[in-house]
Each structure stands twice: as C-alpha cells, then as structure tokens.
C-alpha cells in the first residue's frame, strides 16, 4: 500500500503537492483557512482526507473529514469470530447450536458464512446469512432450512464483516451543525459543546488581536468569554443555556501552551486517523472530538506572578501550571520500570516536561532486556546500531540528548524479590512516584505490592494493538492494581494440541513445542549427559518415572539412530520426521480411532470439535514440503556442527537428495494408547517397570558414549523469531501448515505464524503515544499533590473504533472493626522487640483474637498446636530466625508478619500487615 501524507503547519498550499495526496493534517491554522482547504479536499476527485487538530494548554480538539463517501473496509480490526457447529435444525427459522468449547461472540444482525457442513450442504455456498437470537452457544438463521438436507456433522461458522460507507460533512457545515460529539468522559457530558464554542472564540480572538491570550490576564480572559457569548447567541435555538466561565478562564489562560503529554496523546489519535484515511482499516473519528484535563491543574488557584515566563524551555508549562509545580517536577524522584515501547515514550515525555531535570531530582530506570531488531518499529529512542545493547542504558542516553539536564540512573536489574538488596527500603522510601512500563502481569503485580507496602503512587498503563489502558494507583485514595485482575487466558487441553487440533493456533503451539524439543531441549540433554555421565544417570535413577525414561530414550535416539555426520544424513532425518509426523502418526491415530469410531456413551468419536485427519503423501514437486525439509535439515546440521553445502538452495538438487532417502513402510500397532482426556497434564504414563527400563537405557547410553569422538558436543538452537534468515520460522510454519493439512485447517503465511508462535503482543506507536500522554497528565496531579480521588482518571481507549472511556478510579475496599477502619494501604506497626505473647495481647486490646501468625511461608504460631505455646514467651524475631530461617537484612529495621484474627463472635477479620520495628 502506498501512503501519501501532507502535513501542513502554515497557510501555504502549492498545487504540485496535490498530486496523489491521500491525507492532509493541519496543526495550526485559522478557521477561515481550514474551511477553505477542507472544501478543496472534500470536493477533490478522489477526495483527500482532511484532519485538523489543535492543542491549547490542557484542551485539545480533532476534526476529520474523509469526503462525501468513505468506505471503511474493516470497522474494528478484530479477527472475524468463528464457531464450531454441533447441530443445525431443519426449521424456519433454523436453530444452529455450536460446541461449548468457547462462547460465541456473535451479535444479532451479524452476517455469517458456513463451511465444511456435512449433510446440510446447501449452507456451504459461501452466501452471507443474517443471524438473530444470538446466545453464548447458539443462534437462529433468518432462513428456512426445512427443505435442506439433514445435518450430519461438522461445520465452521464464520462472521462476515461487511464494508461500511460513511458520509462526512465539510468543516463549514459541521461547525454549524456538529451533530454528536465523540465522548471521552461521561462525567463531562456537557463539556464538548462548550469546547466547540471555546475553540471558535479563540480563533476569533487570534484573528482580531493577532495573538494568544496572555496567561493570567483577566482582560484577555474576559475578551475570550465575550467572543464565546457572541458566537453562542448567534446559534439561535441551538445555543447553550449557560457557559461555564471558570472553564473558559482556564482555556484562555493556557491557550498559548502546547504541553508534551497533550501532544503525545493527540499525536497518537491523529496518527491513527491518518492510517485509517490511507488504508480504510478501522473506523474513522466522526467528526469532532474534544478533550480537556483541567483536573491536572493545581488544587490551589494560581497567582498571575506564578505564570510569568522565566525564559526557560518550560515556559509553556509554567504558563499553565505555575513555577511552583515546575520546581516540583524538576525535583521529582521517579522510578520507571521498563524501557521498551512504553518506556521510550515515557522517557521522551518526562524529559520534555522537565521531570527530574534538577540535581535534587532523580529518574531511575531499570530494564534487564536488550534491544532487538523488532523493537525498532515502536521504541523510538533506539537505532539499528543499538541492537544487542541494554535497553535502559541506551534509552537513558537518548533521553539526555533531548534534555541534558536530566538526572538519570540506568540499571539492568529486574525488579523482583531477588533484587530487593538493590531496590531496598531506603530506595523505595525516597521515591515520589513509580511509573510502570511493563509487558507482563507478574512484574506488574510485584511492583504493585511494593508500592502498596511503601505507600507510593503507581502510574500503570498497557497497550494491545490499537487498544490502551491506564490505571492510577494512589495511596489511600484508590484500589491497587492487584485488587482486580482479568481471568487467565484459556489454554487448549494437551490432548487437543497433540492429537485433535481444530484451529491453526493449536497447530502452531504444537509446532513450537516440537521445534524446541528437537532442536533445543534434546541437544541440551545430550550435552548435559556428555558433560557429567555419572551425575546424569543418578538424576534419572532418582526420578525413576516415565518422564525420565522418555528423556533417556530421546538422548539415545539422537546419538544413535538419528545421529548425523553429513548433510545428507540431516536431509534423511528431516524426510523421516516428515513421514513420522504427517503420515505415520496420523495413520496410527485413525487406526486406533477409525472414522466411524464411537465413544463409550454411543456418540461418534469424531464429532465436533474433533476433525478427522488424513495422512500426507510427500511430494518433492510441492514447494512448501520441500522447503520444510530444507529448513529442518539446515537446523539439524547446525546442531551437529555440519557445514551447509551451497547446492541446497537449488530446488532440483535438493529434490534429488530427498529422493535418495529410503522411507520404511508403516505398520500400525495394536493396543497403542492415545490420550483423549482433556484434563490430562501429561502424554506419558508411568509403568511399574520404569526403574528397570531406566537401568537398561543408562547402560545403553554409556555404551554409545564410548563410540563418540572425544569432546563431542551438540549446539542447541534457541528459538529466535526476528531473524528472517535463520530458518527458525520456516521450520515452525512448515510444521504447523503440514499439520493443518492433515486436519483440513486453513494454513497461514510465515508472518502470521510468527505472530502466533512468537507470542507477539500487538504493539503500535499510536496507542503507545496516547497511553503515555494520558499517564503524564495524571503525573501532574500526583506530583502537584492535594488532589481528590475524583480528580484522577483511569482510561480505556480503542483507537480502532474509536472509543475513549475515562472514569474515576475505584476507591479501596474498607474493612471496619469496632471503631477502627483500614484498607489495603494500611500497615500496623509495633515498636520494640516484643514476644509472641505480647503481640497477641496487643491485638487483644483491639478486640481481635489472633489464632495464627506466619512469616513468609512459615507458620510461627497456631493456637491449635500445643507445642507452639512453648514459643509464646520468645521474641517474634527469634522465632522467625529459628522456624522460618529468616534473617532480616541490615538495611531493614523491622520484621513483617501476617496475622489471622477473629472477633469475639468467631468471625474472621482481615487485618493489615503487622510490622515489628525491633531495631
């Protein structure tokens, strides 16, 4: 796709720029000129998408006009929903039931197509059909199927996403009749119409006075309010009944300033609109969007003197927030965890805001990862020559180039329980705020627990493709991150992945598992044996189970029957693996479970979602099969250190080498057990003679090792998805697609295979920019201090739809007991080296009967155990040393214990963590 974009920052418009332009973006233009240019773009053939955006202090706007008729090819960018058919009735309307493997995501009115339906073949014509009465596992068709064939089995139903045509108004018409505004915050339901007026009033002010209002000038504020009143009166019946003059005051006072967080947020929104205009993918913004963050302003009113410029790079920010807030920003002590996509954007924003750009401030950034090639598409502080270098160090250096006054420390430590000697109590206590730039829930949960423990604000965010979210975790005001969690992703049963796949995800999961087993785990096991044969044998004997037996068998197979010494051996290995995986195993499976097999309950075994497989016949004339053999042979040669001959990339010579391989005939075996239990966690089953078999295998392995050359070692291959020349994805895509052919599952290209098998989280720069901008708007509130919970905002946004949803954070859950109340943010402290009995008495005075005291994973005291009463007169710290083997590090003055309590009515009461300051 060719994209043409013209960004306009002035009023010039040269005819030679018009050729093949698909979109124009205006960021600073008078309303009169904008109307003129928009009219040209709207009426041009083909129409040119017109986007106008302004940022005025803490206020912003976007207007989009994509022409008289704009076709949206994909309104949301989501994969079409699918379902596996279980039955279809011969009715009017027909009832379609699907397997309860996954809930259907269809909605009434959706269009769907059917495929692979046996019996009622009339539905396989590819014609979209409308559904109604959508339920979690069923729906009805707006179609009479009484005359159709009787449904037998099978069937896939897939959502069809029809194009959508939008008719945009010109800016001239939309200004007068804006229609519905895109809302972002329903607590400000009446705000967009007022801001619609405010931006027009500011345009009038600039036209008449040739300047912006001066920050802190009451005369300029009044002039702008007068303009707004005049415009409002001209609207007749559409005029607003009342104008919020306080809001207009804030708007006028800060209108000259372009703030970095607002620029980041609106840059993300506008950037995504440009992509929509040029691709037809995702639903455009229709047509006005207004946003403000006046809650970010200081709680106390600002004096005009605070807003005066100081001839610094922060004058725009000072004109909005005042010099006192600017000093707080520069002296802030911030801990940023992660310096990847979000981290790079955060660093850029923070240094432009002046965060920690003072000797009294400090920004600590940590990330234990290094830069990879795939990072460069969205982590803009990195360059090609930084690949392989630590992310945190490179990002910090790049940030200092943006603002040399940044006081930053870059670390390569993973923030975790193992690094609490680095991120110790003094470190956490010194912080003003923590910014998460992480990509996994486990790390987020740990940082959240630390912030709760030390009562530090946590600014949390994340992205997923065009979606982003932000969450503010503020001590004593909001719930913490860990208070609510998404349900874990559903994992496919092991037997489904290994024997009964019914979608390409199953095939790719299996493919990656086989890749790692053949090319990484088995060579690693071989090396472990060769390095220490005796120790390896001892470990196998100690385990004595089916897993240890299977492991020994794989090592023996690798060093004996499948050992490679020439590249032709590697080709033989790859060809025989193909036969094993895609022919022999399928033949064995269908021999054990024929197509007409029945379950113990009398139902067909091969009923949905199971798909009956067919074995593949290898053909050297099939390029995909030959390429799989080539890639697999090359990686096999790599593990054995065998040189790759030049002729392998010649298809004719490669086919000739493959044809030399002698493939034995397959004979199915009787009594083979294939796991069909979806709850099974292993495909192996232990047997009574495992120990004896293991002894035989160890003896055989020791004999094989004597035949190997001294110093022989294998080279395990660790999966790397981002190098397109290493053949890793060629093998995995080949594995998955050959298996998909077995089961009549649609195949995927290498890019799609990389996305799924590489477990790539979709990430784009636009949503990242928006998320970080929103978080930095909240950071003004955190560092300014004094804000109430209703001033903060959590956000969920989807730039694809587009959807912006902002809401106040949820307050923490309060627990009450007698005249006391506490939340997750509270911690009870006791000063003194007390005994267990004294701790129990201290709680008793609060009306709490403690029956259990623990430290870490160890139980220090339980009232049900008589021997624990002997510990009552011992110091709590001494009991922890003796029982829990806890040694409090020198930098810590206290010991934390978890106490389980009941009230006098035997009701459990969750109390805060108890910290005993004994030093």
ChimeraX attribute file (.defattr): number of C-alpha atoms within 10 A of each C-alpha:
attribute: neighborCount
match mode: 1-to-1
recipient: residues
	/A:1	5
	/A:2	7
	/A:3	13
	/A:4	13
	/A:5	18
	/A:6	14
	/A:7	11
	/A:8	15
	/A:9	11
	/A:10	12
	/A:11	13
	/A:12	8
	/A:13	10
	/A:14	7
	/A:15	7
	/A:16	7
	/A:17	10
	/A:18	15
	/A:19	8
	/A:20	13
	/A:21	17
	/A:22	22
	/A:23	25
	/A:24	21
	/A:25	21
	/A:26	21
	/A:27	15
	/A:28	15
	/A:29	17
	/A:30	17
	/A:31	19
	/A:32	12
	/A:33	13
	/A:34	19
	/A:35	17
	/A:36	13
	/A:37	17
	/A:38	24
	/A:39	20
	/A:40	15
	/A:41	24
	/A:42	22
	/A:43	13
	/A:44	13
	/A:45	9
	/A:46	12
	/A:47	20
	/A:48	25
	/A:49	25
	/A:50	28
	/A:51	24
	/A:52	22
	/A:53	21
	/A:54	20
	/A:55	22
	/A:56	21
	/A:57	27
	/A:58	25
	/A:59	23
	/A:60	22
	/A:61	19
	/A:62	22
	/A:63	21
	/A:64	26
	/A:65	30
	/A:66	29
	/A:67	24
	/A:68	14
	/A:69	15
	/A:70	18
	/A:71	18
	/A:72	20
	/A:73	18
	/A:74	20
	/A:75	20
	/A:76	17
	/A:77	15
	/A:78	10
	/A:79	9
	/A:80	12
	/A:81	14
	/A:82	20
	/A:83	24
	/A:84	23
	/A:85	25
	/A:86	22
	/A:87	20
	/A:88	24
	/A:89	18
	/A:90	18
	/A:91	15
	/A:92	14
	/A:93	17
	/A:94	18
	/A:95	21
	/A:96	19
	/A:97	19
	/A:98	25
	/A:99	17
	/A:100	16
	/A:101	12
	/A:102	13
	/A:103	14
	/A:104	19
	/A:105	14
	/A:106	24
	/A:107	15
	/A:108	13
	/A:109	14
	/A:110	16
	/A:111	19
	/A:112	22
	/A:113	18
	/A:114	23
	/A:115	17
	/A:116	16
	/A:117	21
	/A:118	16
	/A:119	16
	/A:120	21
	/A:121	17
	/A:122	16
	/A:123	21
	/A:124	16
	/A:125	10
	/A:126	11
	/A:127	13
	/A:128	17
	/A:129	17
	/A:130	17
	/A:131	22
	/A:132	18
	/A:133	14
	/A:134	18
	/A:135	15
	/A:136	14
	/A:137	20
	/A:138	22
	/A:139	22
	/A:140	21
	/A:141	22
	/A:142	16
	/A:143	14
	/A:144	13
	/A:145	20
	/A:146	13
	/A:147	11
	/A:148	15
	/A:149	14
	/A:150	16
	/A:151	17
	/A:152	15
	/A:153	18
	/A:154	22
	/A:155	26
	/A:156	19
	/A:157	20
	/A:158	18
	/A:159	21
	/A:160	17
	/A:161	19
	/A:162	13
	/A:163	13
	/A:164	14
	/A:165	12
	/A:166	16
	/A:167	13
	/A:168	18
	/A:169	21
	/A:170	23
	/A:171	25
	/A:172	16
	/A:173	11
	/A:174	15
	/A:175	17
	/A:176	10
	/A:177	12
	/A:178	16
	/A:179	12
	/A:180	12
	/A:181	17
	/A:182	17
	/A:183	20
	/A:184	21
	/A:185	19
	/A:186	11
	/A:187	11
	/A:188	11
	/A:189	11
	/A:190	13
	/A:191	19
	/A:192	22
	/A:193	17
	/A:194	19
	/A:195	22
	/A:196	18
	/A:197	23
	/A:198	25
	/A:199	24
	/A:200	18
	/A:201	24
	/A:202	25
	/A:203	20
	/A:204	19
	/A:205	22
	/A:206	15
	/A:207	14
	/A:208	9
	/A:209	9
	/A:210	10
	/A:211	12
	/A:212	18
	/A:213	24
	/A:214	18
	/A:215	27
	/A:216	22
	/A:217	14
	/A:218	15
	/A:219	11
	/A:220	18
	/A:221	21
	/A:222	16
	/A:223	16
	/A:224	28
	/A:225	26
	/A:226	14
	/A:227	19
	/A:228	25
	/A:229	18
	/A:230	13
	/A:231	17
	/A:232	21
	/A:233	14
	/A:234	10
	/A:235	12
	/A:236	9
	/A:237	9
	/A:238	11
	/A:239	16
	/A:240	15
	/A:241	8
	/A:242	9
	/A:243	18
	/A:244	11
	/A:245	14
	/A:246	11
	/A:247	17
	/A:248	21
	/A:249	20
	/A:250	19
	/A:251	27
	/A:252	30
	/A:253	26
	/A:254	26
	/A:255	24
	/A:256	20
	/A:257	21
	/A:258	19
	/A:259	23
	/A:260	22
	/A:261	27
	/A:262	27
	/A:263	20
	/A:264	24
	/A:265	24
	/A:266	24
	/A:267	19
	/A:268	23
	/A:269	22
	/A:270	21
	/A:271	17
	/A:272	23
	/A:273	30
	/A:274	23
	/A:275	17
	/A:276	23
	/A:277	27
	/A:278	18
	/A:279	17
	/A:280	19
	/A:281	20
	/A:282	23
	/A:283	23
	/A:284	24
	/A:285	25
	/A:286	21
	/A:287	21
	/A:288	23
	/A:289	20
	/A:290	22
	/A:291	21
	/A:292	22
	/A:293	17
	/A:294	15
	/A:295	18
	/A:296	22
	/A:297	21
	/A:298	20
	/A:299	14
	/A:300	9
	/A:301	9
	/A:302	16
	/A:303	10
	/A:304	14
	/A:305	12
	/A:306	18
	/A:307	24
	/A:308	18
	/A:309	17
	/A:310	13
	/A:311	8
	/A:312	8
	/A:313	13
	/A:314	17
	/A:315	18
	/A:316	25
	/A:317	25
	/A:318	23
	/A:319	25
	/A:320	30
	/A:321	23
	/A:322	23
	/A:323	21
	/A:324	14
	/A:325	21
	/A:326	22
	/A:327	17
	/A:328	20
	/A:329	23
	/A:330	23
	/A:331	22
	/A:332	22
	/A:333	23
	/A:334	23
	/A:335	23
	/A:336	24
	/A:337	26
	/A:338	25
	/A:339	31
	/A:340	26
	/A:341	25
	/A:342	26
	/A:343	27
	/A:344	28
	/A:345	26
	/A:346	28
	/A:347	24
	/A:348	22
	/A:349	22
	/A:350	26
	/A:351	23
	/A:352	20
	/A:353	23
	/A:354	22
	/A:355	27
	/A:356	25
	/A:357	25
	/A:358	18
	/A:359	12
	/A:360	12
	/A:361	21
	/A:362	22
	/A:363	25
	/A:364	19
	/A:365	26
	/A:366	25
	/A:367	23
	/A:368	15
	/A:369	17
	/A:370	18
	/A:371	22
	/A:372	17
	/A:373	15
	/A:374	12
	/A:375	18
	/A:376	17
	/A:377	13
	/A:378	19
	/A:379	22
	/A:380	16
	/A:381	22
	/A:382	22
	/A:383	14
	/A:384	11
	/A:385	9
	/A:386	17
	/A:387	17
	/A:388	12
	/A:389	14
	/A:390	20
	/A:391	29
	/A:392	29
	/A:393	20
	/A:394	21
	/A:395	25
	/A:396	26
	/A:397	17
	/A:398	18
	/A:399	24
	/A:400	18
	/A:401	12
	/A:402	14
	/A:403	18
	/A:404	12
	/A:405	17
	/A:406	25
	/A:407	22
	/A:408	23
	/A:409	15
	/A:410	20
	/A:411	18
	/A:412	16
	/A:413	17
	/A:414	18
	/A:415	20
	/A:416	14
	/A:417	10
	/A:418	10
	/A:419	11
	/A:420	13
	/A:421	12
	/A:422	14
	/A:423	16
	/A:424	13
	/A:425	15
	/A:426	11
	/A:427	12
	/A:428	19
	/A:429	12
	/A:430	13
	/A:431	21
	/A:432	19
	/A:433	21
	/A:434	24
	/A:435	24
	/A:436	22
	/A:437	26
	/A:438	23
	/A:439	17
	/A:440	9
	/A:441	13
	/A:442	11
	/A:443	16
	/A:444	19
	/A:445	16
	/A:446	16
	/A:447	22
	/A:448	24
	/A:449	15
	/A:450	18
	/A:451	24
	/A:452	24
	/A:453	16
	/A:454	17
	/A:455	23
	/A:456	22
	/A:457	25
	/A:458	27
	/A:459	25
	/A:460	22
	/A:461	25
	/A:462	22
	/A:463	27
	/A:464	15
	/A:465	17
	/A:466	24
	/A:467	24
	/A:468	23
	/A:469	24
	/A:470	22
	/A:471	26
	/A:472	28
	/A:473	27
	/A:474	25
	/A:475	22
	/A:476	20
	/A:477	20
	/A:478	24
	/A:479	23
	/A:480	27
	/A:481	22
	/A:482	14
	/A:483	13
	/A:484	8
	/A:485	9
	/A:486	6
	/A:487	6
	/A:488	6
	/A:489	6
	/A:490	7
	/A:491	8
	/A:492	14
	/A:493	17
	/A:494	21
	/A:495	19
	/A:496	19
	/A:497	20
	/A:498	18
	/A:499	20
	/A:500	21
	/A:501	28
	/A:502	21
	/A:503	17
	/A:504	20
	/A:505	17
	/A:506	24
	/A:507	30
	/A:508	27
	/A:509	21
	/A:510	22
	/A:511	25
	/A:512	22
	/A:513	16
	/A:514	16
	/A:515	21
	/A:516	17
	/A:517	14
	/A:518	19
	/A:519	21
	/A:520	18
	/A:521	20
	/A:522	21
	/A:523	24
	/A:524	19
	/A:525	18
	/A:526	23
	/A:527	18
	/A:528	14
	/A:529	19
	/A:530	19
	/A:531	14
	/A:532	10
	/A:533	16
	/A:534	12
	/A:535	12
	/A:536	17
	/A:537	20
	/A:538	12
	/A:539	11
	/A:540	19
	/A:541	18
	/A:542	10
	/A:543	14
	/A:544	19
	/A:545	20
	/A:546	21
	/A:547	17
	/A:548	18
	/A:549	23
	/A:550	15
	/A:551	17
	/A:552	25
	/A:553	16
	/A:554	19
	/A:555	21
	/A:556	22
	/A:557	14
	/A:558	16
	/A:559	17
	/A:560	15
	/A:561	9
	/A:562	16
	/A:563	15
	/A:564	21
	/A:565	12
	/A:566	15
	/A:567	21
	/A:568	17
	/A:569	18
	/A:570	25
	/A:571	26
	/A:572	23
	/A:573	21
	/A:574	23
	/A:575	24
	/A:576	19
	/A:577	15
	/A:578	22
	/A:579	21
	/A:580	15
	/A:581	17
	/A:582	23
	/A:583	20
	/A:584	20
	/A:585	16
	/A:586	22
	/A:587	21
	/A:588	19
	/A:589	20
	/A:590	18
	/A:591	15
	/A:592	17
	/A:593	16
	/A:594	14
	/A:595	15
	/A:596	9
	/A:597	16
	/A:598	14
	/A:599	11
	/A:600	8
	/A:601	7
	/A:602	8
	/A:603	10
	/A:604	14
	/A:605	18
	/A:606	20
	/A:607	19
	/A:608	21
	/A:609	22
	/A:610	16
	/A:611	20
	/A:612	22
	/A:613	24
	/A:614	17
	/A:615	21
	/A:616	18
	/A:617	11
	/A:618	14
	/A:619	13
	/A:620	18
	/A:621	11
	/A:622	10
	/A:623	12
	/A:624	16
	/A:625	19
	/A:626	20
	/A:627	20
	/A:628	23
	/A:629	27
	/A:630	25
	/A:631	22
	/A:632	28
	/A:633	24
	/A:634	24
	/A:635	24
	/A:636	25
	/A:637	22
	/A:638	19
	/A:639	18
	/A:640	20
	/A:641	15
	/A:642	17
	/A:643	11
	/A:644	14
	/A:645	10
	/A:646	7
	/A:647	10
	/A:648	17
	/A:649	11
	/A:650	10
	/A:651	16
	/A:652	13
	/A:653	12
	/A:654	18
	/A:655	20
	/A:656	12
	/A:657	15
	/A:658	20
	/A:659	15
	/A:660	11
	/A:661	16
	/A:662	10
	/A:663	12
	/A:664	8
	/A:665	7
	/A:666	13
	/A:667	9
	/A:668	14
	/A:669	9
	/A:670	9
	/A:671	7
	/A:672	11
	/A:673	11
	/A:674	15
	/A:675	18
	/A:676	15
	/A:677	12
	/A:678	11
	/A:679	10
	/A:680	12
	/A:681	11
	/A:682	11
	/A:683	15
	/A:684	15
	/A:685	11
	/A:686	11
	/A:687	10
	/A:688	9
	/A:689	11
	/A:690	20
	/A:691	19
	/A:692	12
	/A:693	17
	/A:694	24
	/A:695	16
	/A:696	11
	/A:697	19
	/A:698	22
	/A:699	12
	/A:700	14
	/A:701	21
	/A:702	16
	/A:703	11
	/A:704	13
	/A:705	17
	/A:706	9
	/A:707	10
	/A:708	13
	/A:709	8
	/A:710	9
	/A:711	7
	/A:712	11
	/A:713	18
	/A:714	18
	/A:715	17
	/A:716	22
	/A:717	19
	/A:718	12
	/A:719	18
	/A:720	13
	/A:721	21
	/A:722	15
	/A:723	13
	/A:724	11
	/A:725	9
	/A:726	15
	/A:727	21
	/A:728	24
	/A:729	25
	/A:730	24
	/A:731	25
	/A:732	30
	/A:733	27
	/A:734	28
	/A:735	24
	/A:736	26
	/A:737	27
	/A:738	23
	/A:739	28
	/A:740	24
	/A:741	16
	/A:742	20
	/A:743	22
	/A:744	17
	/A:745	19
	/A:746	11
	/A:747	19
	/A:748	16
	/A:749	11
	/A:750	17
	/A:751	11
	/A:752	12
	/A:753	26
	/A:754	21
	/A:755	13
	/A:756	17
	/A:757	23
	/A:758	18
	/A:759	11
	/A:760	10
	/A:761	12
	/A:762	11
	/A:763	20
	/A:764	19
	/A:765	21
	/A:766	26
	/A:767	30
	/A:768	30
	/A:769	29
	/A:770	28
	/A:771	28
	/A:772	34
	/A:773	26
	/A:774	23
	/A:775	24
	/A:776	23
	/A:777	23
	/A:778	24
	/A:779	25
	/A:780	21
	/A:781	20
	/A:782	20
	/A:783	21
	/A:784	20
	/A:785	13
	/A:786	12
	/A:787	18
	/A:788	12
	/A:789	16
	/A:790	14
	/A:791	18
	/A:792	25
	/A:793	23
	/A:794	21
	/A:795	21
	/A:796	20
	/A:797	21
	/A:798	19
	/A:799	26
	/A:800	24
	/A:801	17
	/A:802	20
	/A:803	16
	/A:804	17
	/A:805	15
	/A:806	19
	/A:807	17
	/A:808	17
	/A:809	21
	/A:810	18
	/A:811	17
	/A:812	19
	/A:813	15
	/A:814	11
	/A:815	14
	/A:816	13
	/A:817	14
	/A:818	9
	/A:819	6
	/A:820	8
	/A:821	11
	/A:822	18
	/A:823	20
	/A:824	22
	/A:825	23
	/A:826	18
	/A:827	17
	/A:828	12
	/A:829	15
	/A:830	15
	/A:831	11
	/A:832	11
	/A:833	17
	/A:834	17
	/A:835	18
	/A:836	22
	/A:837	16
	/A:838	16
	/A:839	19
	/A:840	19
	/A:841	15
	/A:842	15
	/A:843	15
	/A:844	15
	/A:845	9
	/A:846	13
	/A:847	15
	/A:848	23
	/A:849	22
	/A:850	22
	/A:851	14
	/A:852	16
	/A:853	21
	/A:854	18
	/A:855	22
	/A:856	13
	/A:857	7
	/A:858	13
	/A:859	17
	/A:860	25
	/A:861	25
	/A:862	17
	/A:863	12
	/A:864	10
	/A:865	9
	/A:866	9
	/A:867	11
	/A:868	13
	/A:869	15
	/A:870	10
	/A:871	16
	/A:872	18
	/A:873	13
	/A:874	15
	/A:875	18
	/A:876	27
	/A:877	25
	/A:878	17
	/A:879	21
	/A:880	22
	/A:881	15
	/A:882	12
	/A:883	14
	/A:884	17
	/A:885	13
	/A:886	16
	/A:887	12
	/A:888	14
	/A:889	12
	/A:890	9
	/A:891	10
	/A:892	12
	/A:893	13
	/A:894	21
	/A:895	22
	/A:896	20
	/A:897	20
	/A:898	18
	/A:899	24
	/A:900	18
	/A:901	22
	/A:902	16
	/A:903	16
	/A:904	11
	/A:905	6
	/A:906	10
	/A:907	11
	/A:908	14
	/A:909	17
	/A:910	17
	/A:911	22
	/A:912	19
	/A:913	17
	/A:914	19
	/A:915	17
	/A:916	21
	/A:917	17
	/A:918	15
	/A:919	11
